[in-house]
Each structure stands twice: as structure tokens, then as C-alpha cells.
Amino acid sequence: METPQKKLYITTAIPYVNGLPHIGNALDYLLADIWTRYQKQNGHEVRFQAGTDEHGNKIAAKAAEKGMTPNQFTDSMYINFENLMKKMGAEYTDFIRTTEPRHHESVQYIWQQLQPYIYKGSYSGWYCVGHEAFFTDNEVQATGGVCPDHQAPYQQISEENYFFKTSAFTDAIRTALDDGTMQILPDYRKKEFLELIKDGLADVSISRPRKNLTWGVPVPGDPDHVMYVWLDALANYISVLGYPNDPTWKEYWPADVQVIGKDILRFHAGIWPAMLLAIGAPLPKRLLAHGFIDIGGAKISKTVGNTIDPNEIIDQYGVDAFRYFFSRHIPTLDDGDFTWEKLETAYNSELGNDLGNLIQRVASMITKYQAGVIGESHQAEHDMTAYHQAMDRLEFNHAVDEIWNKVRSLNQYIDNVKPWQVAKDIEKNTEAEGHLSDILAHCAGALLQIGDLLVPFLPTTAAAIHQIFDTGVVQQPEQVLFPKKYLHTPDPHAPKA
């Protein structure tokens, strides 16, 4: 039997710094952090990459608008993404900015490795500034000539560029997807991608003339051309590991999981694997393409103004409430829907009532009936196969469902055995004291198990549970874990008007 690989690597898509972090960025960080914490719990060493994409016309335009140089602008913006990760408790190990010299060197080295597959040609096609990407005639026709993600018409561009012969790798990529060397999750997205490339991968333009794109990595040996921003951005996943100079990059690559939004799957399943094959590097094992988050059934749009700021959610409800809602109520492998009311209901009923009250109840009964001393727990380990299977399939929402089954069944158990009733019988029944001690020890033990399972999802709450019950003597919590909040839903206890 082969020993499991101890060193693991997970990546997140690097966002453009032309705007503030949005909920999609936060979802990337959250999913990667859940996986990282789970793997660490299971004895693995994990590297978790994050970073910022800082080149391209959009950045240069935004900087000019603000009267700054692109460097000044990116320096002022990247920190917002780093701050959000810290606020979310994301345990990333590596942060890369595409403007860093180490990244430039790596990308220029990659360009030289790609040389056998690079040729010069003139390009005429449809370009979306929002995506910094070219689209085919079919894709443009299908959307009526307007990019659905940016609500802006595609621009027709003609220029002489360098091309990367991605078409040469079509069969190798198809084979890797078919034999599972590289997996796309969910499976239906793999089918969509294979359909997209049924006529083969199209060669991609990988440079733009300096006169049309000034802000980017210069093409080695040709000062009149600047590297196309996607080639530069995709390279970050290995440049951050020290490719090619630091030999330890090979200890972590291929990535075990690459977390991306579904809208950038075509780059990560097409261009990126072609680049890797061309430089002789292995393909990533899994591409987790998560869905989009709607707001009350409507697509998020800056123009409509229905964006949500992850910072605001954390400020109002706390980091664990944020992590809970987006890991359980937004399906990991599908689109999800957010409203403030849904979040608050989940916070009050599931975190507050189901879990918070349960912890409070058990701690209070042990304090009241046994002076805080927890008896010997003889409880059987619950079968958590379904939880671990969900984690392995990257279906984190199903894993949290499994934890909540335990939370609810423990609440049910307490209601059924009525420890307060057993406590009343102690004076006239000599066996009642031992029975009560067993009941409460079972409850404390079950909560500690729940605490273990919550580590990847709600690290602060998991630590609080362990602090209260770990030592064998209840340490009463200093404050209620999830105090009721009625910022967006009616307070049932408010006096009637």
C-alpha cells in the first residue's frame, strides 16, 4: 500500500486589483482554507497559495483615472485582499503579487521554455476588456455581442502577436481529463469543457504590442511586445513555489486542488495545462470550479449595486458565522443564493439555537449538578464516514450537514433523557447519580467530537468548545457564543407596536 503524500498544495485564483475584494474572492479563500485545515488535522503539511493579479490595461486605466502610476495603484490595492484573508482566518502560507521581480523572472523563464510552441501571427478577434481575454465568433454570437459578465460589447481587435500552440496539447488534455489524471469538479463542468474543445483547443495569442498594452511583463528578446496578462497570471501557481530556481517547488507541485470560479475554468483547463505540458511539468490533480453567488435570486452586478462586502458580514455577525453560511448554505460545487435574511436566520436558529444553546446547556448542567466536574465518557465513536467522504469529494456543504446531524441528535438526546429529571431523583434513587454522570459525560464527549469536526469550518467555535470541556472541569465561557441578532429580520421578543 502506498504511503499517503504528506506534502500537499492548494491554490486560489488571483484576483485583479482594479476593485475591492468581493464575495467570490472570499469564497475561493474559504474553500481553500477549509481544505487546508482539514488536511493539517490529518497530519499533512500544506502550502496554500494566494495572491494578486496586477498587470493589464484595466489596471493601467484605473491607475491613470486616480492620477497614480500603475505601481502606486497596485501597492495601494493588493493589501485589501491580504487583509480580507487575515480577517477570515485563512491560513495561507504563500502570497504572490504578479508585479514582484521573482514572478517576472519565473514568467520570462517559462516563456523561453515555451519557445518551441511559440510563433508570430496576426490576430483578429473579439476582445473583452473586463476579462482581458479574446473570445471566438461563436461565443460572441451566442451572447449577442455583449459580454454577459461585464455587460459591455466585445471589441474587434486586429494586431500582430505571438501565439502559443495550445492546439498541440488538445489530445493530451482530453486524455488527462478522461483518465482522471486531472479532474474537473463538478463533473458536469468537465463535460461542458470537453464540449467546448470538441474541435480542438484554439491557439492563443500570448502577447500584445507595447503600444496597446504597456503594463505587463516584457517578452524576452522583443521589447515591442508585452506578455498577455493570462499567461503571466497563470504562471503564479508555480512562480510562488520558487519555480524554476528553488528545487523544493517539485515537492508541492502538482497542486492537489486548484480553487477557481466557473467563469475562469476555460483558462485553467485549457491554457494552463498546455503551458505545463509544454514545460514538462505535471498537471494539477483537481480543478474545483465553484459556482456563482446570487443575491436574492439576482446576479451580482456592480451596475445594479447589489454587491455584498464580505468584510461587512464578518463585522456584523463574526467570522465563524460568515464561514458557516458560505460553507453550508452555498453548495460547494454549484451556484448559491445569499440574502441578509437567510444569513441572519441561519445565524440565530442554527448557530444560536442548535449549537450555541447546546454548548451552554451542557456546560451549565455539569456546573450545576456536578460542580463542573465531567465524569468518565464511555461513548462510542460515531461513524463519520459520510463526513470524511464529503470532505474528500470537496462537497463541504454536505460535510457540515453531517456535523449538524450530530448537533441535532445530541439536542434530541438531552430532550429525551431529561438530565434535570434524573437530578431530581438522586435523593431517593442511589443509582441516579451515576446515571446522571454518564449522561453528562456523554454530552461533553459528543460536543468535543463536534468540536473536532468543526475545526476546518468554524475554528474559533471549535477552540471555544475544547476550552470549555477539554480539561475534565468545565471552564464556563466568558460570553454567549452566538448572541441573538436582529439586524435584518424581526425580533420575536420585541414589544408589539
Order of alpha helices (4+ residues) and beta strands (2+ residues): beta-alpha-beta-alpha-alpha-beta-alpha-beta-beta-alpha-beta-beta-beta-alpha-beta-alpha-beta-beta-beta-beta-alpha-alpha-alpha-beta-alpha-beta-beta-beta-alpha-alpha-beta-alpha-alpha-alpha-alpha-alpha-alpha-alpha
